[in-house]
Amino acid sequence: RLWTAALALTAAWVGVYLLVVDQQRWSFDLSMTWDLLRRSFTPGIVPGLVGGPWDWQRWAPASPWAVPPGAVMILGWATLAGVLA
């Protein structure tokens, strides 16, 4: 039930996003999209499974981004694999 609710919320968010965002700026470059997903998921989301990322950087005027140690990313992936197994 939790997964169903989470997926429904995500689908609703995507719907609102598609209505609001200026779609003329979109790119259909799949390699760029893959890079964005990889850089978002591995340093940002996966370390959160083990309490990370613990380190953030910010260069003005950009938003802050996660810079976790490599060991935290590996531990996060191991945790994710263990949960999914």
VOKE-714271 format. One record per atom (N, C-alpha, C, O, CB): residue in one letter; atom name; x, y, z. Coordinates in steps of 0.05 Angstrom, whole numbers, plus 5000, padded with zeros to 4 digits. Last residue first. Glycine has a CB too. Layout:
residues N
<A CA <X Y Z>>;
...
This chain:
residues 85
<A N <5337 4853 4958>>;
<A CA <5341 4824 4956>>;
<A C <5322 4808 4973>>;
<A O <5323 4784 4973>>;
<A CB <5370 4817 4964>>;
<L N <5327 4906 4971>>;
<L CA <5314 4895 4948>>;
<L C <5316 4865 4945>>;
<L O <5300 4852 4932>>;
<L CB <5324 4908 4923>>;
<V N <5361 4912 5015>>;
<V CA <5333 4916 5019>>;
<V C <5317 4903 4996>>;
<V O <5296 4892 5000>>;
<V CB <5326 4946 5021>>;
<G N <5412 4902 4992>>;
<G CA <5402 4885 5013>>;
<G C <5372 4888 5017>>;
<G O <5358 4868 5022>>;
<G CB <5416 4891 5039>>;
<A N <5414 4945 4956>>;
<A CA <5415 4918 4945>>;
<A C <5404 4898 4966>>;
<A O <5389 4880 4960>>;
<A CB <5443 4910 4937>>;
<L N <5415 4987 4993>>;
<L CA <5393 4985 4974>>;
<L C <5391 4957 4963>>;
<L O <5370 4946 4960>>;
<L CB <5397 5006 4951>>;
<T N <5464 4976 5018>>;
<T CA <5439 4976 5034>>;
<T C <5415 4973 5015>>;
<T O <5397 4957 5021>>;
<T CB <5436 5002 5050>>;
<A N <5499 4983 4976>>;
<A CA <5498 4957 4989>>;
<A C <5472 4955 5005>>;
<A O <5459 4934 5005>>;
<A CB <5522 4953 5007>>;
<W N <5491 5038 4966>>;
<W CA <5483 5018 4945>>;
<W C <5481 4991 4957>>;
<W O <5463 4975 4950>>;
<W CB <5504 5019 4923>>;
<G N <5511 5058 5015>>;
<G CA <5483 5063 5008>>;
<G C <5474 5043 4986>>;
<G O <5451 5032 4988>>;
<G CB <5480 5091 4997>>;
<L N <5564 5042 5012>>;
<L CA <5548 5032 5033>>;
<L C <5518 5035 5027>>;
<L O <5502 5018 5033>>;
<L CB <5555 5045 5060>>;
<I N <5579 5074 4968>>;
<I CA <5581 5045 4966>>;
<I C <5563 5032 4987>>;
<I O <5549 5013 4982>>;
<I CB <5610 5036 4969>>;
<M N <5571 5125 4990>>;
<M CA <5556 5117 4967>>;
<M C <5556 5087 4964>>;
<M O <5535 5075 4957>>;
<M CB <5568 5131 4942>>;
<V N <5608 5123 5032>>;
<V CA <5579 5126 5039>>;
<V C <5562 5118 5015>>;
<V O <5541 5106 5018>>;
<V CB <5573 5156 5047>>;
<A N <5656 5120 5005>>;
<A CA <5648 5098 5022>>;
<A C <5618 5099 5029>>;
<A O <5605 5079 5031>>;
<A CB <5665 5097 5048>>;
<G N <5660 5170 4980>>;
<G CA <5656 5146 4964>>;
<G C <5646 5123 4981>>;
<G O <5629 5107 4971>>;
<G CB <5681 5138 4950>>;
<P N <5624 5222 5015>>;
<P CA <5648 5206 5011>>;
<P C <5641 5181 4995>>;
<P O <5618 5171 4995>>;
<P CB <5661 5198 5038>>;
<P N <5579 5267 4980>>;
<P CA <5585 5247 5000>>;
<P C <5611 5233 4994>>;
<P O <5620 5231 4971>>;
<P CB <5562 5226 5002>>;
<V N <5557 5322 4966>>;
<V CA <5584 5312 4960>>;
<V C <5591 5291 4981>>;
<V O <5608 5296 4998>>;
<V CB <5605 5335 4959>>;
<A N <5499 5353 4941>>;
<A CA <5511 5333 4959>>;
<A C <5538 5325 4948>>;
<A O <5542 5321 4924>>;
<A CB <5492 5309 4962>>;
<W N <5493 5424 4932>>;
<W CA <5491 5396 4922>>;
<W C <5507 5378 4941>>;
<W O <5525 5387 4954>>;
<W CB <5501 5394 4893>>;
<P N <5456 5486 4932>>;
<P CA <5475 5467 4944>>;
<P C <5471 5439 4932>>;
<P O <5449 5432 4923>>;
<P CB <5472 5466 4974>>;
<S N <5449 5526 4872>>;
<S CA <5438 5512 4895>>;
<S C <5459 5493 4907>>;
<S O <5477 5485 4892>>;
<S CB <5412 5497 4888>>;
<A N <5492 5581 4852>>;
<A CA <5479 5555 4848>>;
<A C <5467 5545 4874>>;
<A O <5473 5555 4896>>;
<A CB <5499 5535 4838>>;
<P N <5520 5629 4846>>;
<P CA <5492 5630 4856>>;
<P C <5478 5604 4854>>;
<P O <5453 5603 4855>>;
<P CB <5477 5651 4842>>;
<A N <5562 5600 4894>>;
<A CA <5543 5621 4888>>;
<A C <5542 5626 4858>>;
<A O <5563 5626 4845>>;
<A CB <5549 5648 4903>>;
<W N <5567 5534 4906>>;
<W CA <5581 5556 4892>>;
<W C <5560 5576 4884>>;
<W O <5542 5570 4869>>;
<W CB <5597 5545 4868>>;
<R N <5568 5489 4958>>;
<R CA <5552 5509 4944>>;
<R C <5571 5530 4931>>;
<R O <5588 5541 4945>>;
<R CB <5532 5522 4963>>;
<Q N <5564 5423 4984>>;
<Q CA <5579 5445 4973>>;
<Q C <5560 5464 4960>>;
<Q O <5538 5457 4951>>;
<Q CB <5601 5436 4954>>;
<W N <5560 5378 5039>>;
<W CA <5547 5394 5018>>;
<W C <5565 5416 5009>>;
<W O <5581 5426 5025>>;
<W CB <5520 5405 5028>>;
<D N <5558 5317 5072>>;
<D CA <5575 5339 5062>>;
<D C <5561 5352 5039>>;
<D O <5551 5338 5020>>;
<D CB <5603 5329 5054>>;
<W N <5521 5278 5087>>;
<W CA <5539 5289 5107>>;
<W C <5556 5312 5098>>;
<W O <5568 5327 5114>>;
<W CB <5557 5268 5117>>;
<P N <5480 5251 5060>>;
<P CA <5507 5250 5049>>;
<P C <5528 5263 5067>>;
<P O <5552 5260 5061>>;
<P CB <5507 5263 5023>>;
<G N <5468 5192 5102>>;
<G CA <5485 5212 5089>>;
<G C <5469 5234 5076>>;
<G O <5445 5236 5082>>;
<G CB <5503 5199 5069>>;
<G N <5439 5150 5123>>;
<G CA <5442 5174 5139>>;
<G C <5458 5196 5127>>;
<G O <5462 5217 5139>>;
<G CB <5454 5167 5165>>;
<V N <5432 5111 5087>>;
<V CA <5450 5105 5110>>;
<V C <5456 5130 5126>>;
<V O <5476 5131 5141>>;
<V CB <5476 5091 5100>>;
<L N <5401 5132 5049>>;
<L CA <5392 5107 5060>>;
<L C <5408 5099 5085>>;
<L O <5400 5084 5102>>;
<L CB <5394 5085 5040>>;
<G N <5428 5175 5028>>;
<G CA <5408 5180 5048>>;
<G C <5397 5155 5061>>;
<G O <5386 5156 5083>>;
<G CB <5385 5195 5035>>;
<P N <5459 5154 4987>>;
<P CA <5472 5158 5013>>;
<P C <5451 5164 5035>>;
<P O <5457 5160 5059>>;
<P CB <5492 5180 5012>>;
<V N <5418 5155 4945>>;
<V CA <5428 5130 4957>>;
<V C <5442 5134 4983>>;
<V O <5438 5118 5002>>;
<V CB <5448 5116 4937>>;
<I N <5410 5210 4933>>;
<I CA <5389 5194 4944>>;
<I C <5400 5169 4958>>;
<I O <5392 5164 4981>>;
<I CB <5370 5185 4922>>;
<G N <5462 5235 4917>>;
<G CA <5441 5248 4932>>;
<G C <5422 5230 4947>>;
<G O <5418 5233 4971>>;
<G CB <5425 5265 4915>>;
<P N <5498 5205 4887>>;
<P CA <5508 5222 4909>>;
<P C <5486 5233 4926>>;
<P O <5492 5241 4949>>;
<P CB <5524 5244 4898>>;
<T N <5460 5172 4855>>;
<T CA <5482 5161 4869>>;
<T C <5493 5180 4891>>;
<T O <5496 5170 4914>>;
<T CB <5505 5155 4850>>;
<F N <5419 5208 4834>>;
<F CA <5412 5184 4850>>;
<F C <5436 5175 4867>>;
<F O <5433 5171 4891>>;
<F CB <5404 5162 4832>>;
<S N <5442 5250 4806>>;
<S CA <5423 5255 4827>>;
<S C <5420 5232 4845>>;
<S O <5418 5235 4870>>;
<S CB <5396 5263 4815>>;
<R N <5476 5225 4769>>;
<R CA <5487 5244 4788>>;
<R C <5468 5251 4811>>;
<R O <5477 5258 4833>>;
<R CB <5496 5269 4774>>;
<R N <5437 5194 4741>>;
<R CA <5459 5181 4755>>;
<R C <5471 5199 4776>>;
<R O <5477 5191 4798>>;
<R CB <5481 5172 4735>>;
<L N <5404 5235 4719>>;
<L CA <5393 5215 4738>>;
<L C <5415 5201 4754>>;
<L O <5412 5197 4778>>;
<L CB <5377 5194 4722>>;
<L N <5442 5262 4687>>;
<L CA <5428 5276 4708>>;
<L C <5417 5256 4729>>;
<L O <5420 5261 4753>>;
<L CB <5405 5293 4696>>;
<D N <5457 5221 4651>>;
<D CA <5477 5234 4669>>;
<D C <5464 5248 4692>>;
<D O <5473 5246 4715>>;
<D CB <5494 5254 4653>>;
<W N <5408 5213 4625>>;
<W CA <5420 5191 4641>>;
<W C <5441 5202 4660>>;
<W O <5441 5194 4683>>;
<W CB <5433 5170 4622>>;
<T N <5402 5262 4599>>;
<T CA <5383 5254 4619>>;
<T C <5394 5232 4637>>;
<T O <5390 5233 4661>>;
<T CB <5357 5244 4605>>;
<M N <5446 5260 4564>>;
<M CA <5445 5281 4584>>;
<M C <5425 5274 4607>>;
<M O <5431 5279 4630>>;
<M CB <5438 5308 4571>>;
<S N <5429 5217 4533>>;
<S CA <5454 5214 4548>>;
<S C <5455 5236 4570>>;
<S O <5465 5230 4592>>;
<S CB <5478 5216 4530>>;
<L N <5383 5236 4508>>;
<L CA <5380 5215 4528>>;
<L C <5406 5211 4545>>;
<L O <5405 5204 4568>>;
<L CB <5373 5188 4516>>;
<D N <5358 5294 4492>>;
<D CA <5384 5282 4492>>;
<D C <5385 5261 4515>>;
<D O <5387 5269 4538>>;
<D CB <5407 5303 4496>>;
<F N <5316 5327 4486>>;
<F CA <5311 5298 4483>>;
<F C <5337 5283 4481>>;
<F O <5338 5261 4469>>;
<F CB <5294 5293 4458>>;
<S N <5302 5380 4529>>;
<S CA <5320 5368 4511>>;
<S C <5313 5338 4509>>;
<S O <5306 5326 4529>>;
<S CB <5350 5372 4520>>;
<W N <5260 5437 4537>>;
<W CA <5266 5409 4542>>;
<W C <5286 5399 4521>>;
<W O <5286 5409 4498>>;
<W CB <5241 5392 4542>>;
<R N <5240 5487 4529>>;
<R CA <5268 5485 4537>>;
<R C <5277 5456 4540>>;
<R O <5301 5451 4546>>;
<R CB <5273 5501 4562>>;
<Q N <5187 5483 4521>>;
<Q CA <5204 5489 4498>>;
<Q C <5233 5487 4504>>;
<Q O <5250 5486 4486>>;
<Q CB <5197 5517 4488>>;
<Q N <5160 5475 4568>>;
<Q CA <5169 5451 4554>>;
<Q C <5186 5457 4529>>;
<Q O <5198 5439 4518>>;
<Q CB <5146 5435 4546>>;
<D N <5162 5503 4627>>;
<D CA <5164 5512 4599>>;
<D C <5176 5489 4583>>;
<D O <5201 5485 4584>>;
<D CB <5181 5538 4596>>;
<V N <5121 5472 4676>>;
<V CA <5147 5477 4664>>;
<V C <5145 5485 4635>>;
<V O <5129 5474 4620>>;
<V CB <5166 5452 4667>>;
<V N <5067 5459 4688>>;
<V CA <5079 5484 4697>>;
<V C <5104 5491 4681>>;
<V O <5109 5515 4675>>;
<V CB <5085 5483 4726>>;
<L N <5053 5408 4670>>;
<L CA <5035 5431 4664>>;
<L C <5049 5458 4669>>;
<L O <5042 5477 4656>>;
<L CB <5011 5429 4681>>;
<L N <5093 5376 4690>>;
<L CA <5090 5379 4661>>;
<L C <5072 5402 4653>>;
<L O <5075 5414 4632>>;
<L CB <5079 5353 4649>>;
<Y N <5083 5381 4745>>;
<Y CA <5108 5391 4734>>;
<Y C <5105 5395 4703>>;
<Y O <5114 5416 4693>>;
<Y CB <5131 5371 4739>>;
<V N <5034 5354 4749>>;
<V CA <5035 5383 4755>>;
<V C <5060 5395 4743>>;
<V O <5059 5417 4732>>;
<V CB <5035 5388 4786>>;
<G N <5053 5302 4735>>;
<G CA <5032 5315 4720>>;
<G C <5032 5345 4724>>;
<G O <5030 5360 4705>>;
<G CB <5005 5304 4728>>;
<V N <5090 5292 4775>>;
<V CA <5099 5293 4747>>;
<V C <5078 5308 4730>>;
<V O <5085 5324 4713>>;
<V CB <5105 5265 4736>>;
<W N <5055 5290 4819>>;
<W CA <5076 5311 4818>>;
<W C <5086 5314 4789>>;
<W O <5090 5337 4780>>;
<W CB <5100 5304 4836>>;
<A N <5026 5245 4806>>;
<A CA <5012 5271 4808>>;
<A C <5032 5293 4806>>;
<A O <5027 5313 4793>>;
<A CB <4997 5273 4835>>;
<A N <5066 5206 4809>>;
<A CA <5052 5211 4784>>;
<A C <5038 5238 4784>>;
<A O <5038 5252 4764>>;
<A CB <5032 5188 4778>>;
<T N <5079 5210 4864>>;
<T CA <5099 5216 4844>>;
<T C <5086 5222 4817>>;
<T O <5093 5241 4803>>;
<T CB <5119 5193 4841>>;
<L N <5031 5192 4886>>;
<L CA <5040 5219 4892>>;
<L C <5061 5228 4871>>;
<L O <5060 5251 4863>>;
<L CB <5052 5220 4920>>;
<A N <5030 5140 4866>>;
<A CA <5009 5158 4859>>;
<A C <5017 5187 4864>>;
<A O <5011 5204 4848>>;
<A CB <4983 5152 4875>>;
<L N <5076 5119 4891>>;
<L CA <5075 5121 4862>>;
<L C <5053 5140 4853>>;
<L O <5057 5155 4833>>;
<L CB <5071 5093 4850>>;
<A N <5060 5122 4945>>;
<A CA <5084 5137 4936>>;
<A C <5084 5140 4906>>;
<A O <5090 5162 4896>>;
<A CB <5109 5122 4945>>;
<A N <5016 5087 4944>>;
<A CA <5012 5115 4951>>;
<A C <5035 5132 4942>>;
<A O <5032 5154 4931>>;
<A CB <5009 5118 4982>>;
<T N <5042 5040 4930>>;
<T CA <5020 5050 4914>>;
<T C <5016 5080 4919>>;
<T O <5013 5096 4900>>;
<T CB <4994 5034 4918>>;
<W N <5077 5033 4973>>;
<W CA <5088 5037 4947>>;
<W C <5066 5049 4928>>;
<W O <5072 5066 4911>>;
<W CB <5098 5011 4935>>;
<L N <5039 5024 5015>>;
<L CA <5057 5047 5016>>;
<L C <5068 5054 4988>>;
<L O <5070 5077 4980>>;
<L CB <5080 5043 5036>>;
<R N <5016 4976 5000>>;
<R CA <5000 5000 5000>>;
<R C <5017 5025 5000>>;
<R O <5010 5045 4987>>;
<R CB <4982 5000 5024>>;
